[in-house]
Amino acid sequence: PETIGKIGTDIQDKKCGWLCVQALMKCTKEQRAIMDSNYGVNDPAKIETIKKLYEELKIKEAFEAYEEQSYKDLRALIDKVTGVPKECFEGLLGKIYKRS
C-alpha cells in the first residue's frame, strides 16, 4: 500500500486482471471449477484458495518473467527515442518496474 496507494482486492472484487486471466489460460478443468466457485467471493477462505491456486499455477513466476521482458522491451524503445528527453520515460518506467 505504501508504494502504489492501494491494497489488492482483485480476487474478492472479481476483477478480470492479469493474474486471473493467466490462471484461466493455464488451468485444468478441475482448477477452472475452483476458480468459478471461489473467485469473486469476499470470504477469506475462498480468497486463500485462489491464492493457493495461483501458487500451483506458478502465476507469480509468470508475472516476473512478463515484467522482466516488458522492461527490456520498453528500455529498447526508450533508447530509440528522439526529440524528447529520455529521462521523461525513464522516470515513468522507474515508477512501475518492480513495484509491490
ABEGO torsion letter per residue (X at the ends): XAAAGBBBAAAAAGBBBAAAAAAAAABBAAAAAAAAAABGBBBAAAAAAAAAAAAAAGAAAAAAAAAAAAAAAAAAAAAABBGBBAAAAAAAAAAABGBX
